[in-house]
Amino acid sequence: MSERYLAVVDLGAESGRVHLARYDGQRLTLEEVHRFANGPVALRRHLYWNVLALWQEVISGLRKARRLAGRLDSIGVDTWGVDYALLDDQGLLLGLPFHYRDRRTEGLMEEVFARVPREEIYAQTGIQFMPINTLYQLLAHQREQPHVLETATHLLLMPDLFHYWLSGERLCEYTNATTTQCWSVPQGTWASDLLARLGLPTHFLPPVVAPGTPLGKVQGELAEDLGRDVLVIAPATHDTAAAVAGIPMRASPRDRAYISSGTWSLVGLELPQPQIAQGSASNFTNEGGIFGTIRFLRNVMGLWLLQECRRSWQEGGQSFSYEQLLTLAEGAPAWAALFDPDHPLFLPPGDMPTRIREQLSAHGQPVPAAEDIPALVRAILDSLILRYRQVLELAASITGSALQTIHIVGGGAQNRWLNQGLADATGLVVIAGPIEATAQGNALLQLVGLGELRSLEEVRTLAARSTVTQTFLPDPERRAAWDEAYARFTTLFPLTRPLQ
């Protein structure tokens, strides 16, 4: 067969990347050709995505990929979940998309529960309750701009918007649709009855396609730059779904968990069917995966805590790389100060070091001085590891899984200290990599759309052939100290309150 060349657009909450993926029939390789910053734009008390700047960067990256390869067979885009754009009947944007950390949804969950009990919402959607969910964003939009919702003819999630601009097709991809809490996982359709009970319009909800679906060829003037025969393929467009697709593990194993570690940490298992009744009380989510699988997981605040601290320190004149911060943390006392990394105060941008110190104080924990950066970073890492263990133990208990291995993928897979700490804290083998699991999963699903791969087993086999990983074995001598810290952590922060 001739070599396949795929353009992979992977947009994260902190940065965007365009990769050129090459498939020779045996292995898949990725080459980053373009990287750019991403982040919220604050304007008159709201946060937005600068979607036009992102589009320019995406096109620049796609042009680079085509020049490097000579030709492209396909293009696919993945992004974060829940955020959306509204279009009019001409296909034009009705305003900039809101950022999920915008404060407009504060307090809305409680209002919704007064109208529809949370148990009924979970039974219909199977999705964890978070204020960032599309359901609450739409209610906020209706409250502030009802005329916009009535005018809109299409709602597109973020990757669907880019696919529309490339192909002209206004469709939504399944894995991202399931993140919205507007989709009925049990029924496999939009939860129209739920939306109607909440007074939300449904006329703008688009058809939904499976991951790996070809949408059509690149349209318009872009065909000159990128190629007239280039297919636009919807991969697993939710970045976590793509990351899980890219993990080199067996199909839906019950002895293996995963952590997709980036701005957020998504901690869970791949299952063959949703766990609606079992997951409700613990606020686990049942998001769609590839080939009919379910991503049974919980969101943990993740490396956002460290990212925001780093930004605050930079604004104060102290600039650190992430590697420098981890080195500093290694010299700080272990488990000296613990906090709940999922406290709702940590969700919006702001002075994260001060917020963390306030939470430490509120729970009787030692409070590092403002200048004691090593102790604060250590508190973040220790608290994240302990929360990961807490979520994994609960997931195993709910599903009856006997976990032996944790696959950690994404940017956090580069953090050797975090990986070893996770192995020691859980007593499980940690396999780190690939770092670019999301891009790899995106490319694998493009190969499904091109007809090169036809099953979950084939996807995972190619992922394993194409991935270099690193294994971290638990150190039994450190387990007792971690157990002691874990007992303290779970007493202070039992995993009963949902992130809200």
C-alpha positions in Angstrom: 0.0 0.0 0.0 1.1 3.6 -0.5 1.9 5.6 2.7 -1.0 7.5 4.2 -0.5 11.1 5.3 -3.0 12.5 7.9 -3.2 16.0 9.4 -4.1 15.8 13.1 -5.4 19.0 14.7 -5.4 18.7 18.5 -6.7 21.7 20.4 -6.2 21.8 24.2 -7.2 24.3 26.8 -3.6 25.6 27.1 -2.2 25.0 23.6 -3.0 23.7 20.1 -0.9 21.4 18.0 -1.0 20.3 14.4 0.7 17.0 13.7 1.6 15.2 10.5 0.8 11.5 11.0 2.3 8.9 8.6 1.0 5.3 8.3 3.1 2.8 6.4 0.8 -0.2 6.9 2.6 -1.3 10.0 3.2 1.7 12.2 1.9 5.2 12.8 4.3 8.0 13.5 3.6 11.6 14.5 5.5 14.7 13.8 4.5 18.0 15.4 4.6 20.7 12.7 2.9 23.6 14.4 2.2 24.6 18.0 0.4 27.7 19.4 -0.9 29.1 22.6 -4.6 28.9 23.5 -6.5 30.4 26.4 -9.5 32.4 27.4 -10.1 36.0 26.4 -11.7 38.2 29.1 -14.2 40.8 27.9 -16.8 42.6 30.1 -17.0 40.1 32.9 -17.1 37.1 30.5 -14.5 34.6 29.2 -14.5 33.6 25.5 -12.5 31.4 23.1 -10.7 33.4 20.4 -12.0 31.0 17.8 -10.9 33.1 14.8 -7.3 33.2 16.0 -7.5 29.5 16.6 -8.8 29.0 13.0 -5.9 31.0 11.6 -3.4 28.9 13.5 -5.1 25.7 12.4 -4.9 26.7 8.8 -1.2 27.7 9.2 -0.5 24.2 10.6 -2.4 22.4 7.9 -0.5 24.2 5.2 2.8 23.3 6.9 1.7 19.6 7.1 0.8 19.6 3.4 4.0 21.2 2.3 6.0 18.7 4.4 4.2 15.6 3.2 3.5 16.7 -0.4 -0.1 15.6 -0.1 -2.7 14.9 2.6 -5.2 12.0 2.7 -7.3 13.4 5.5 -7.8 16.0 8.3 -9.4 15.5 11.7 -9.9 17.8 14.6 -10.3 17.1 18.3 -10.8 19.6 21.2 -12.0 19.8 24.8 -15.7 19.1 25.4 -18.9 21.0 26.5 -18.2 24.3 24.7 -20.2 25.2 21.6 -20.8 27.8 18.9 -24.2 28.9 17.6 -24.7 29.6 13.9 -27.5 31.4 12.0 -29.2 30.1 8.8 -26.3 31.5 6.7 -23.8 29.5 8.7 -22.4 32.6 10.4 -21.3 32.8 14.0 -23.8 34.3 16.4 -21.1 35.6 18.8 -17.8 34.2 20.2 -18.1 30.8 22.0 -18.0 31.1 25.7 -15.2 29.5 27.7 -16.3 26.7 30.1 -14.6 28.5 33.0 -16.9 31.6 32.5 -18.8 32.3 35.7 -22.3 32.6 34.0 -23.3 29.1 35.2 -22.7 29.6 38.9 -25.7 28.6 40.9 -27.6 27.2 37.9 -27.3 23.5 38.9 -29.3 24.1 42.0 -32.0 25.9 40.0 -32.1 23.0 37.5 -32.5 20.5 40.3 -35.5 22.4 41.7 -37.2 21.8 38.3 -35.9 18.3 37.4 -34.5 16.1 40.2 -30.8 15.3 39.7 -31.6 11.6 39.8 -33.8 11.9 36.7 -31.2 14.0 34.9 -28.5 11.4 35.6 -30.8 8.5 34.6 -31.3 10.1 31.2 -27.8 11.3 30.6 -25.4 9.3 32.7 -23.1 12.3 33.0 -21.4 13.7 36.1 -22.8 17.0 37.4 -20.4 19.8 36.7 -21.3 23.5 36.2 -19.3 23.6 32.9 -21.6 21.1 31.2 -23.3 22.3 28.0 -26.7 21.9 29.7 -26.1 24.6 32.2 -24.2 26.8 29.7 -27.3 26.7 27.4 -29.6 27.7 30.4 -27.2 30.6 31.1 -27.3 31.6 27.5 -31.1 31.5 27.5 -31.3 33.7 30.6 -28.9 36.3 29.2 -29.5 36.2 25.5 -32.8 34.3 24.7 -33.0 35.9 21.3 -29.7 34.3 20.3 -31.0 30.8 21.1 -34.1 31.4 19.1 -32.2 32.8 16.1 -29.7 30.0 16.0 -30.2 27.2 13.5 -27.3 25.1 14.4 -25.4 24.3 17.6 -21.9 22.9 16.9 -19.4 21.8 19.5 -15.9 23.2 19.1 -14.4 20.5 16.9 -17.6 20.3 14.8 -17.2 24.0 14.1 -13.8 23.5 12.7 -15.0 20.5 10.7 -17.8 22.7 9.3 -15.4 25.4 8.2 -13.3 22.8 6.5 -16.0 20.6 4.9 -19.3 22.5 4.9 -21.0 19.8 6.9 -22.9 20.8 10.1 -22.8 17.6 12.1 -21.8 16.6 15.7 -19.6 13.7 16.6 -20.8 11.2 19.2 -18.0 11.2 21.8 -18.2 15.0 22.2 -22.0 15.0 22.1 -22.0 12.7 25.2 -20.1 15.3 27.3 -22.9 17.9 27.1 -25.4 16.3 29.5 -27.9 17.0 26.7 -27.4 13.5 25.2 -29.2 10.4 26.4 -26.5 7.7 26.7 -29.1 4.9 27.4 -31.2 5.9 24.4 -28.5 7.0 22.0 -30.2 10.3 21.1 -30.4 13.9 22.2 -32.3 14.1 25.5 -35.0 16.2 23.9 -37.6 15.5 26.7 -35.2 16.7 29.4 -34.3 19.8 27.4 -38.0 20.5 26.8 -38.8 20.2 30.6 -36.1 22.8 31.2 -37.6 25.1 28.6 -34.6 24.8 26.2 -35.0 24.8 22.5 -33.9 21.7 20.5 -34.3 22.9 16.9 -30.6 23.6 16.6 -29.3 20.2 17.7 -27.5 18.6 14.7 -27.3 15.0 13.5 -24.7 13.0 15.3 -22.2 10.7 13.6 -19.9 8.0 14.9 -16.1 8.6 15.4 -14.3 7.7 12.3 -17.0 9.1 10.0 -15.9 10.8 6.7 -17.7 14.2 6.4 -16.6 15.1 2.9 -13.8 16.8 1.1 -12.2 20.1 2.0 -14.3 22.8 0.4 -13.9 26.3 -1.2 -10.6 28.2 -1.3 -9.0 25.9 1.2 -9.0 23.1 -1.4 -6.3 25.0 -3.3 -4.0 25.1 -0.3 -4.7 21.7 1.2 -5.7 19.6 -1.7 -9.0 18.9 -3.6 -9.2 15.2 -2.6 -8.5 15.6 1.1 -11.2 14.0 3.3 -12.3 15.7 6.5 -12.9 12.9 8.9 -14.5 13.3 12.4 -12.2 11.3 14.7 -13.1 10.8 18.3 -13.4 14.6 18.6 -13.5 14.8 22.4 -9.8 14.9 23.4 -10.2 12.4 26.2 -12.0 10.0 23.9 -9.1 10.4 21.4 -6.6 9.9 24.2 -8.3 6.7 25.4 -8.4 5.5 21.8 -4.6 6.0 21.6 -3.8 3.9 24.7 -1.9 0.7 23.9 -4.1 -1.6 25.9 -6.5 -4.5 25.3 -10.1 -3.7 24.4 -12.2 -2.8 27.4 -10.0 -4.5 30.1 -11.3 -4.8 33.6 -7.8 -4.9 35.2 -6.6 -1.6 33.7 -7.4 2.0 34.4 -6.4 5.1 32.7 -5.6 8.7 33.5 -5.6 11.2 30.7 -3.4 13.9 32.4 -3.4 17.4 31.2 -5.2 20.6 32.2 -7.8 18.2 33.5 -7.1 14.7 34.7 -9.7 12.2 33.5 -9.6 9.1 35.7 -11.5 6.0 34.9 -12.0 2.7 33.0 -13.1 1.7 29.5 -16.3 -0.4 29.8 -18.5 -2.2 27.3 -21.7 -0.6 28.6 -22.7 2.4 30.8 -23.1 2.1 34.6 -26.0 4.3 35.2 -27.5 2.9 38.4 -24.1 2.3 40.0 -22.5 5.6 38.9 -25.1 8.0 40.1 -24.3 8.3 43.8 -20.6 8.7 43.1 -21.0 11.2 40.3 -19.1 9.2 37.7 -19.7 10.0 34.1 -20.6 7.6 31.3 -19.2 9.3 28.2 -19.1 7.7 24.7 -16.0 6.0 23.4 -15.0 4.4 20.2 -16.7 1.3 18.8 -19.5 1.4 21.3 -17.3 1.6 24.4 -18.1 3.7 27.5 -15.6 6.0 29.3 -16.6 5.5 32.9 -14.6 8.3 34.7 -14.5 11.3 37.0 -12.9 14.6 36.3 -10.2 15.7 38.6 -9.0 19.3 38.5 -5.6 18.1 37.3 -2.5 20.1 36.3 -4.7 23.2 35.9 -3.8 23.9 39.6 -0.1 24.0 38.7 -0.6 25.9 35.5 -2.5 28.7 37.2 0.1 28.8 40.1 2.8 29.1 37.5 1.0 31.9 35.7 0.5 33.8 39.0 4.2 33.4 39.9 5.1 34.7 36.4 2.9 37.7 36.8 4.7 38.4 40.1 8.1 38.3 38.4 9.1 34.7 39.1 9.4 32.5 36.0 9.7 28.7 36.3 9.5 25.9 33.8 7.4 22.9 34.9 10.6 20.9 35.2 12.0 23.4 37.6 8.9 23.3 39.7 9.0 19.5 39.9 12.6 19.6 40.9 11.8 22.1 43.7 8.9 20.0 44.9 11.2 16.9 45.3 13.0 18.8 48.1 9.9 19.7 50.1 8.5 17.5 52.9 6.1 14.8 51.7 2.4 14.9 52.7 2.9 17.9 54.9 -0.2 19.7 53.6 -3.1 18.2 51.8 -6.2 19.8 50.2 -9.2 18.9 48.1 -8.0 19.5 44.5 -11.6 19.5 43.2 -12.9 22.4 45.4 -15.1 24.6 43.2 -13.1 27.7 44.1 -10.3 26.3 41.9 -12.4 26.1 38.8 -12.2 29.7 37.5 -8.9 31.5 36.6 -7.3 33.6 39.3 -4.8 33.7 42.1 -4.4 30.0 42.6 -1.6 30.1 45.2 -3.7 32.2 47.5 -6.8 30.1 47.0 -4.8 26.9 47.9 -3.3 28.4 51.0 -6.8 29.5 52.1 -8.1 26.0 51.7 -5.2 24.5 53.6 -5.9 26.9 56.4 -9.7 26.1 56.4 -8.9 22.4 56.9 -6.3 22.9 59.6 -3.4 22.0 57.4 0.1 23.7 57.5 0.1 26.7 55.3 3.3 27.4 53.3 4.5 30.9 53.2 3.8 32.8 50.0 7.5 32.5 49.0 7.7 28.7 49.8 6.9 27.6 46.3 8.4 24.1 46.7 6.0 23.3 49.5 3.0 24.5 47.6 3.9 22.5 44.5 4.4 19.4 46.7 1.0 20.0 48.2 -0.6 20.0 44.7 1.1 16.9 43.6 0.5 14.9 46.8 -3.2 15.9 46.8 -3.6 15.0 43.1 -2.1 11.5 43.6 -4.3 10.8 46.6 -7.4 12.0 44.7 -6.4 9.7 41.8 -6.2 6.7 44.2 -9.5 7.6 45.7 -11.3 7.8 42.3 -9.6 4.6 41.1 -10.6 2.6 44.2 -14.2 3.8 43.9 -14.4 3.0 40.2 -13.0 -0.5 40.9 -15.6 -1.0 43.6 -18.5 0.2 41.5 -17.5 -2.0 38.5 -16.1 -5.0 40.3 -12.8 -4.5 38.6 -9.5 -5.9 40.0 -7.1 -3.3 38.9 -3.5 -4.2 38.2 -2.3 -1.4 35.9 -2.8 2.3 35.3 -2.1 3.8 31.9 -1.2 7.5 32.2 -1.2 9.4 29.0 -1.0 13.0 27.9 1.4 15.7 29.2 1.3 14.3 32.7 3.0 11.2 31.4 6.2 13.1 31.2 6.1 13.7 35.0 8.3 10.9 36.3 7.8 12.0 39.9 4.0 12.0 39.6 4.1 8.6 37.8 6.3 6.9 40.5 4.3 8.5 43.3 1.1 7.1 41.7 2.6 3.6 41.5 3.8 3.8 45.2 0.5 5.2 46.4 -1.7 2.6 44.7 0.5 -0.4 44.6 -0.3 -0.7 40.9 2.0 -0.8 37.9 2.0 2.6 36.1 2.6 2.6 32.3 3.3 6.1 31.0 2.8 7.1 27.4 2.2 8.0 24.8 2.5 11.7 25.7 0.6 12.6 22.5 -2.1 10.0 23.1 -4.8 12.4 21.9 -3.1 13.1 18.6 -2.4 9.4 18.2 -6.0 8.5 18.9 -7.2 11.2 16.4 -5.0 9.7 13.7 -6.1 6.1 14.5 -9.8 7.1 14.0 -8.9 8.9 10.7 -7.5 5.5 9.6 -10.8 4.0 10.5 -12.5 6.6 8.3 -10.1 5.8 5.4 -10.9 2.1 5.7 -7.4 1.0 7.0 -8.7 -0.1 10.4 -12.0 -1.7 11.1 -12.3 -2.7 14.8 -11.3 -1.7 18.3 -8.8 -4.5 18.4 -7.1 -3.3 15.2 -7.0 0.2 16.6 -5.4 -0.9 19.8 -2.9 -3.3 18.1 -1.6 -0.4 15.9 -1.5 1.8 19.0 0.7 -0.7 20.7 3.0 -1.2 17.7 3.4 2.6 17.4 4.0 3.5 21.1 7.0 3.7 23.3 6.1 3.6 27.0 7.8 3.7 30.3 6.9 1.4 33.3 6.9 2.5 36.9 6.8 -0.3 39.5 5.5 0.3 43.0 8.0 0.5 45.8 6.6 -1.5 48.8 8.8 0.4 51.2 7.0 3.6 50.5 3.5 2.2 50.5 3.0 2.5 54.3 3.7 6.2 54.3 1.4 6.7 51.4 -1.3 4.7 53.2 -1.0 6.9 56.2 -1.3 10.0 54.1 -4.3 8.5 52.3 -6.1 7.8 55.5 -5.7 11.4 56.5 -6.8 12.6 53.1 -9.9 10.5 52.8 -10.9 11.6 56.3 -10.6 15.2 55.4 -12.0 14.9 51.9 -14.3 11.9 51.4 -15.3 11.4 47.8 -19.0 12.0 48.3 -19.5 15.6 47.2 -19.7 16.1 43.4 -17.6 18.7 41.7 -19.9 21.7 41.4 
